[in-house]
């Protein structure tokens, strides 16, 4: 079997995936500088690992159009990588934080007042907590909206807001691959943003309720290898976001679970469909 792995830089995750993939066949590393389309690729499956959401999205489509199965597929990257589209899917299966969206500056002001301060403003695309902002009052909201206007990115005119959830100093990141719950971690931080990429501390999570909620969240999309972010709240577990390009080195380190192997095994399964 020939397994392709696209990448931007070789992070620890890509190295682990490459090592595991070599046990199943020939591995072809596909750096984004070296790929042009249309082209013929002699591959049985491609694991998409580009850092950029949009690069990953379009590469998935290009390989699919060439008849090569990918992990994750285009539709999964599209629907999970967009926070608004993901919320629409998730809310039919699991509890999510209260949320709202507006498509104009005045609409955003009205939405902020409706949700109530403080709330969290998020770009509909993004990772590592970038441009995620806690908005404490109307003055902060007006300042935020002015900055978004001058940033000139049309996507910033889609104003996605979410209630601020008081967390117990941590949140949860779980991993579901091909419908199978793999593992989960708590992410602790003194800051309200708990991403391990921003210094959050990881410890194992073995809560059975987390397993159940994670599988239900995956079922909202029905395919792929997904990392799922969950909040503990007085209303129970709330699914915050879903990530189609999972980072897992810290989870693998603290849980001892070989997430890279699970991902490769799933990719091999996809290739055989």
SULZIKA-V919317 format. One record per helix or strand of 2 or more residues. SS is the DSSP state (hx for helix, st for strand). FROM is the first residue (numbers start at 1). TO is the last residue. Records with the same first field share a line. If there is no record, write none. Layout:
# SULZIKA-V919317
SS: FROM-TO + FROM-TO
This chain:
# SULZIKA-V919317
st: 2-7 + 26-31 + 45-47 + 69-71 + 99-102 + 119-122 + 133-135 + 159-163 + 170-177 + 180-188 + 201-204 + 225-233 + 236-243
hx: 12-21 + 32-34 + 53-65 + 74-81 + 83-90 + 105-115 + 138-151 + 154-157 + 196-198 + 208-219 + 249-255 + 259-271
